[in-house]
């Protein structure tokens, strides 16, 4: 192979590599515009104070929201599970919930890298704690 052929081959390789780099840069820019996919489940049953939902894999104690057709929402907590069903305890009235209503976890099931400081402490856990003290004791 003579010098001219080698030079042409290197130019072709550099052109090809630069095109790929430009394409990958464009793809990286597009990824920044994309909304992350939101995981959700569906309500299958409401019995008394317990709602059943399928389609989510959450730990006991995880917080969820259930948007209602009228624009409101119900906050709920996972209190148990059986097979693929989750048992949710709503924190307010369940009026307006229909079969198939969507259930969204409050926190993403896959945390972003570096976002979890302690595996057993979540911001929603701290929000549920109330300070107590002697002021709450009954009078003698």
Short mmCIF file of the C-alpha atoms (twelve columns), coordinates in Angstrom:
data_MODEL
# 
_entry.id   MODEL 
# 
loop_
_atom_site.group_PDB 
_atom_site.id 
_atom_site.type_symbol 
_atom_site.label_atom_id 
_atom_site.label_alt_id 
_atom_site.label_comp_id 
_atom_site.label_asym_id 
_atom_site.label_seq_id 
_atom_site.Cartn_x 
_atom_site.Cartn_y 
_atom_site.Cartn_z 
_atom_site.pdbx_PDB_model_num 
ATOM 1   C CA . UNK A 1   0.000   0.000   0.000  1 
ATOM 2   C CA . UNK A 2   1.496   3.307   -0.958 1 
ATOM 3   C CA . UNK A 3   1.393   6.567   1.002  1 
ATOM 4   C CA . UNK A 4   -1.525  8.018   -0.970 1 
ATOM 5   C CA . UNK A 5   -3.723  4.952   -0.255 1 
ATOM 6   C CA . UNK A 6   -2.858  5.058   3.461  1 
ATOM 7   C CA . UNK A 7   -3.646  8.751   3.628  1 
ATOM 8   C CA . UNK A 8   -7.022  8.227   1.919  1 
ATOM 9   C CA . UNK A 9   -7.839  5.310   4.245  1 
ATOM 10  C CA . UNK A 10  -6.995  7.385   7.341  1 
ATOM 11  C CA . UNK A 11  -9.109  10.262  6.037  1 
ATOM 12  C CA . UNK A 12  -12.040 7.874   5.521  1 
ATOM 13  C CA . UNK A 13  -11.626 6.471   9.057  1 
ATOM 14  C CA . UNK A 14  -11.403 9.960   10.591 1 
ATOM 15  C CA . UNK A 15  -14.475 11.118  8.639  1 
ATOM 16  C CA . UNK A 16  -16.415 8.050   9.735  1 
ATOM 17  C CA . UNK A 17  -15.372 8.506   13.386 1 
ATOM 18  C CA . UNK A 18  -16.240 12.198  13.358 1 
ATOM 19  C CA . UNK A 19  -19.689 11.435  11.910 1 
ATOM 20  C CA . UNK A 20  -20.323 8.889   14.674 1 
ATOM 21  C CA . UNK A 21  -19.180 11.346  17.343 1 
ATOM 22  C CA . UNK A 22  -21.522 14.004  15.968 1 
ATOM 23  C CA . UNK A 23  -24.392 11.506  15.885 1 
ATOM 24  C CA . UNK A 24  -23.752 10.413  19.480 1 
ATOM 25  C CA . UNK A 25  -23.569 14.026  20.628 1 
ATOM 26  C CA . UNK A 26  -26.948 14.679  18.980 1 
ATOM 27  C CA . UNK A 27  -28.376 11.589  20.737 1 
ATOM 28  C CA . UNK A 28  -27.036 12.799  24.087 1 
ATOM 29  C CA . UNK A 29  -28.705 16.169  23.548 1 
ATOM 30  C CA . UNK A 30  -32.034 14.466  22.761 1 
ATOM 31  C CA . UNK A 31  -31.876 12.335  25.920 1 
ATOM 32  C CA . UNK A 32  -31.863 15.537  27.959 1 
ATOM 33  C CA . UNK A 33  -35.289 16.474  26.571 1 
ATOM 34  C CA . UNK A 34  -36.982 13.148  27.257 1 
ATOM 35  C CA . UNK A 35  -39.224 12.793  30.297 1 
ATOM 36  C CA . UNK A 36  -38.452 9.711   32.383 1 
ATOM 37  C CA . UNK A 37  -41.000 6.936   32.148 1 
ATOM 38  C CA . UNK A 38  -43.343 7.008   35.123 1 
ATOM 39  C CA . UNK A 39  -44.075 3.631   36.648 1 
ATOM 40  C CA . UNK A 40  -47.634 3.041   37.796 1 
ATOM 41  C CA . UNK A 41  -50.032 0.350   38.899 1 
ATOM 42  C CA . UNK A 42  -53.823 0.010   38.937 1 
ATOM 43  C CA . UNK A 43  -56.399 -0.252  41.721 1 
ATOM 44  C CA . UNK A 44  -58.214 -3.591  41.488 1 
ATOM 45  C CA . UNK A 45  -60.300 -3.538  44.657 1 
ATOM 46  C CA . UNK A 46  -61.364 -1.334  47.551 1 
ATOM 47  C CA . UNK A 47  -62.640 -3.136  50.626 1 
ATOM 48  C CA . UNK A 48  -63.339 -0.971  53.632 1 
ATOM 49  C CA . UNK A 49  -60.161 0.923   54.446 1 
ATOM 50  C CA . UNK A 50  -57.844 -1.158  52.267 1 
ATOM 51  C CA . UNK A 51  -57.168 -0.724  48.563 1 
ATOM 52  C CA . UNK A 52  -55.606 -3.453  46.452 1 
ATOM 53  C CA . UNK A 53  -53.346 -2.585  43.539 1 
ATOM 54  C CA . UNK A 54  -51.376 -4.531  40.950 1 
ATOM 55  C CA . UNK A 55  -48.538 -3.565  38.643 1 
ATOM 56  C CA . UNK A 56  -46.100 -2.186  41.226 1 
ATOM 57  C CA . UNK A 57  -43.373 -3.776  43.311 1 
ATOM 58  C CA . UNK A 58  -42.961 -1.606  46.397 1 
ATOM 59  C CA . UNK A 59  -41.779 -2.269  49.917 1 
ATOM 60  C CA . UNK A 60  -44.040 -2.138  52.946 1 
ATOM 61  C CA . UNK A 61  -44.064 1.470   54.128 1 
ATOM 62  C CA . UNK A 62  -43.648 2.991   50.650 1 
ATOM 63  C CA . UNK A 63  -45.855 5.987   49.888 1 
ATOM 64  C CA . UNK A 64  -48.168 6.199   46.846 1 
ATOM 65  C CA . UNK A 65  -50.563 8.675   45.312 1 
ATOM 66  C CA . UNK A 66  -53.859 7.830   43.650 1 
ATOM 67  C CA . UNK A 67  -55.083 10.635  41.365 1 
ATOM 68  C CA . UNK A 68  -58.863 10.947  41.191 1 
ATOM 69  C CA . UNK A 69  -60.940 11.833  38.121 1 
ATOM 70  C CA . UNK A 70  -62.138 15.044  39.823 1 
ATOM 71  C CA . UNK A 71  -58.558 16.357  40.048 1 
ATOM 72  C CA . UNK A 72  -57.924 15.438  43.675 1 
ATOM 73  C CA . UNK A 73  -55.554 12.791  44.899 1 
ATOM 74  C CA . UNK A 74  -55.328 10.286  47.717 1 
ATOM 75  C CA . UNK A 75  -52.101 9.617   49.575 1 
ATOM 76  C CA . UNK A 76  -51.680 5.969   50.581 1 
ATOM 77  C CA . UNK A 77  -49.078 3.736   52.206 1 
ATOM 78  C CA . UNK A 78  -48.194 0.145   51.354 1 
ATOM 79  C CA . UNK A 79  -49.163 -1.947  54.387 1 
ATOM 80  C CA . UNK A 80  -48.809 -5.424  52.914 1 
ATOM 81  C CA . UNK A 81  -48.716 -7.617  49.842 1 
ATOM 82  C CA . UNK A 82  -49.761 -11.030 48.596 1 
ATOM 83  C CA . UNK A 83  -48.300 -12.352 45.361 1 
ATOM 84  C CA . UNK A 84  -48.495 -9.511  42.864 1 
ATOM 85  C CA . UNK A 85  -51.088 -7.540  44.894 1 
ATOM 86  C CA . UNK A 86  -50.220 -4.600  47.109 1 
ATOM 87  C CA . UNK A 87  -52.437 -3.599  50.024 1 
ATOM 88  C CA . UNK A 88  -52.623 0.167   50.437 1 
ATOM 89  C CA . UNK A 89  -53.940 2.107   53.420 1 
ATOM 90  C CA . UNK A 90  -55.328 5.455   52.242 1 
ATOM 91  C CA . UNK A 91  -54.765 8.539   54.402 1 
ATOM 92  C CA . UNK A 92  -58.127 10.054  53.464 1 
ATOM 93  C CA . UNK A 93  -61.557 9.092   52.151 1 
ATOM 94  C CA . UNK A 94  -61.560 6.768   49.108 1 
ATOM 95  C CA . UNK A 95  -64.643 8.317   47.531 1 
ATOM 96  C CA . UNK A 96  -64.238 8.549   43.776 1 
ATOM 97  C CA . UNK A 97  -61.837 5.619   43.353 1 
ATOM 98  C CA . UNK A 98  -62.939 3.306   40.546 1 
ATOM 99  C CA . UNK A 99  -61.483 -0.002  39.343 1 
ATOM 100 C CA . UNK A 100 -58.455 0.688   37.173 1 
ATOM 101 C CA . UNK A 101 -57.545 4.004   38.813 1 
ATOM 102 C CA . UNK A 102 -53.789 4.493   38.494 1 
ATOM 103 C CA . UNK A 103 -51.423 4.288   41.476 1 
ATOM 104 C CA . UNK A 104 -48.069 6.091   41.382 1 
ATOM 105 C CA . UNK A 105 -45.167 5.589   43.798 1 
ATOM 106 C CA . UNK A 106 -44.120 8.830   45.497 1 
ATOM 107 C CA . UNK A 107 -40.438 7.984   45.092 1 
ATOM 108 C CA . UNK A 108 -38.939 6.372   42.020 1 
ATOM 109 C CA . UNK A 109 -38.339 2.653   42.325 1 
ATOM 110 C CA . UNK A 110 -34.870 3.075   40.804 1 
ATOM 111 C CA . UNK A 111 -33.027 5.901   42.549 1 
ATOM 112 C CA . UNK A 112 -30.677 8.088   40.574 1 
ATOM 113 C CA . UNK A 113 -26.967 7.409   41.210 1 
ATOM 114 C CA . UNK A 114 -25.770 9.234   44.297 1 
ATOM 115 C CA . UNK A 115 -29.274 10.209  45.437 1 
ATOM 116 C CA . UNK A 116 -29.586 7.673   48.262 1 
ATOM 117 C CA . UNK A 117 -27.546 8.565   51.314 1 
ATOM 118 C CA . UNK A 118 -28.849 5.774   53.550 1 
ATOM 119 C CA . UNK A 119 -30.755 2.752   52.211 1 
ATOM 120 C CA . UNK A 120 -33.317 2.777   55.045 1 
ATOM 121 C CA . UNK A 121 -33.975 6.519   55.207 1 
ATOM 122 C CA . UNK A 122 -36.265 8.157   52.675 1 
ATOM 123 C CA . UNK A 123 -37.464 11.763  52.662 1 
ATOM 124 C CA . UNK A 124 -41.049 10.519  52.894 1 
ATOM 125 C CA . UNK A 125 -40.164 8.627   56.109 1 
ATOM 126 C CA . UNK A 126 -39.040 11.830  57.785 1 
ATOM 127 C CA . UNK A 127 -42.245 13.586  56.710 1 
ATOM 128 C CA . UNK A 128 -44.396 11.064  58.616 1 
ATOM 129 C CA . UNK A 129 -42.698 11.533  61.982 1 
ATOM 130 C CA . UNK A 130 -44.169 13.904  64.531 1 
ATOM 131 C CA . UNK A 131 -42.283 15.391  67.453 1 
ATOM 132 C CA . UNK A 132 -43.577 14.303  70.842 1 
ATOM 133 C CA . UNK A 133 -42.799 15.471  74.341 1 
ATOM 134 C CA . UNK A 134 -44.194 16.053  77.819 1 
ATOM 135 C CA . UNK A 135 -46.698 18.564  76.418 1 
ATOM 136 C CA . UNK A 136 -48.698 15.649  74.987 1 
ATOM 137 C CA . UNK A 137 -49.114 13.907  78.366 1 
ATOM 138 C CA . UNK A 138 -52.491 14.112  80.075 1 
ATOM 139 C CA . UNK A 139 -53.029 16.203  83.179 1 
ATOM 140 C CA . UNK A 140 -52.873 14.558  86.649 1 
# 
